[in-house]
Amino acid sequence: MKTKIAVLTSSQGKNTQKVVEKLKEFMPKSITLDSVDIDNSDGSELKKYKHLIMGVSTWFDGEIPYYWDEFLPSIEDQSFKSKKVAIYSLGDSKNYPDNFCDAIGILSEWLEKRGAKIIGYVPIDNYIFDTSYYLDNEQFKGLPIEYKVDGSDWEKKLANWSKQIIKEFNL
Ligand SMILES: Cc1cc2nc3c(=O)[nH]c(=O)nc-3n(C[C@H](O)[C@H](O)[C@H](O)COP(=O)(O)O)c2cc1C
């Protein structure tokens, strides 16, 4: 039987959606990624998953998009204690070096408060930026993706991260 992972994104995040399609290509055959569109979900289906991936872009000087702000209250009473969550954020280190992919920190902090175990940390070494919210020991608590940014090797980073999270999910 295939293992199912829920991957949460908003259909309003156009670039974030493109990355989900690529992520699906990188998954081994034994795993299915079930897409959850947070714009059309009350979050109740999350209860049946132990493994979650959340894709969120960073906007407006280090904020999560408003549709995430609207979605999170609908799942704030759920326990995430038995769940592992991997986060990726789209961002742009050249134009927003002071808030680079802050969404990773914002979301991971929110989830940790509710007991989730965040996996898929990535060292800051391969990125050039000034600050990013809530780093842990020189690591992002997820994967920054510079989609459509000149010179970005986001596909390679996503491929490596896919392997990393499968291991850390123990799948
Ligand atoms: C108005 C605006 C504000 C942005 N703010 C940030 C930011 O604070 N930090 C960051 O890393 N990227 C920032 N970005 C870059 C976006 O995250 C990036 O363009 C991303 O690909 C958008 O993905 P989406 O279409 O899925 O929302 C910003 C982009 C725009 C247009």
The ligand as an ORCA input file, in Angstrom:
! r2SCAN-3c Opt
* xyz 0 1
  C       5.130     42.348     -3.284
  C       6.062     41.189     -3.031
  C       6.607     41.022     -1.785
  C       7.506     39.966     -1.536
  N       8.087     39.838     -0.287
  C       9.022     38.875     -0.081
  C       9.701     38.777      1.185
  O       9.461     39.537      2.125
  N      10.640     37.789      1.329
  C      10.948     36.898      0.316
  O      11.801     36.035      0.505
  N      10.300     36.972     -0.894
  C       9.370     37.935     -1.109
  N       8.725     38.015     -2.334
  C       9.036     37.024     -3.389
  C       7.929     35.974     -3.547
  O       7.875     35.111     -2.444
  C       8.193     35.171     -4.827
  O       7.972     36.027     -5.930
  C       7.355     33.894     -4.961
  O       7.795     33.206     -6.100
  C       5.850     34.143     -5.036
  O       5.193     32.880     -5.051
  P       3.596     32.695     -5.201
  O       3.235     33.160     -6.594
  O       3.343     31.246     -5.046
  O       2.984     33.523     -4.120
  C       7.835     39.058     -2.577
  C       7.251     39.238     -3.850
  C       6.386     40.280     -4.072
  C       5.821     40.446     -5.470
*
